[in-house]
Amino acid sequence: MPNDELSDEYDFSQLSGGVRGKYADRYRKGTNLVRLDPDVARAFPTQESVNEALRLLIQIAERLRE
């Protein structure tokens, strides 16, 4: 059953020093997240494999323009 109340074990009064949005600007500047469909993620399971495939695609596209 959905409940909009946090459980008792979440006692945020015990936390200190937290700043909302502390890393928001850094995140926006240096992060580009893309969600892959499951079939694509199986073919390219790592960040490196995705980047390598895209770089190859860029090279092919550049050669076709010549």
PAMARTI-354483 format. One line per 3 residues: number of its first residue (from 1); their letters; for each residue x, y, z of C-alpha. Coordinates in pm, whole numbers. Example, Ala and Ser with C-alpha at 12.3 -4.5 7.8 and 13.67 -1.06 7.14 Angstrom:
2
1	as	1230:-450:780 | 1367:-106:714
***
This chain:
66
1	mpn	0:0:0 | 157:335:-102 | 244:562:186
4	del	361:922:155 | 519:922:500 | 880:823:562
7	sde	942:535:795 | 1066:606:1146 | 1418:482:1062
10	ydf	1468:790:840 | 1559:1042:1108 | 1705:1336:917
13	sql	1735:1544:1235 | 2051:1343:1308 | 2218:1459:985
16	sgg	2419:1779:967 | 2607:1973:705 | 2393:1875:410
19	vrg	2344:2137:140 | 2067:2094:-114 | 2197:2122:-471
22	kya	2560:2137:-362 | 2682:1958:-674 | 2407:2065:-917
25	dry	2624:2305:-1120 | 2913:2059:-1143 | 2670:1788:-1251
28	rkg	2517:2003:-1525 | 2858:2106:-1660 | 3025:1767:-1671
31	tnl	2756:1506:-1710 | 2572:1384:-2014 | 2363:1085:-1922
34	vrl	2186:880:-2187 | 1955:591:-2113 | 2012:301:-2350
37	dpd	1739:63:-2454 | 1798:-289:-2318 | 1902:-437:-2654
40	var	2159:-162:-2708 | 2288:-193:-2350 | 2349:-566:-2407
43	afp	2559:-488:-2714 | 2745:-200:-2544 | 2757:-279:-2171
46	tqe	3023:-27:-2070 | 3083:344:-2108 | 3399:267:-2302
49	svn	3223:42:-2552 | 2955:303:-2617 | 3214:576:-2671
52	eal	3423:358:-2901 | 3120:271:-3115 | 3013:634:-3141
55	rll	3365:745:-3234 | 3372:485:-3511 | 3035:607:-3633
58	iqi	3167:964:-3640 | 3467:853:-3845 | 3245:671:-4094
61	aer	3014:971:-4128 | 3311:1204:-4185 | 3452:976:-4456
64	lre	3117:959:-4632 | 3103:1340:-4645 | 3436:1360:-4827
***
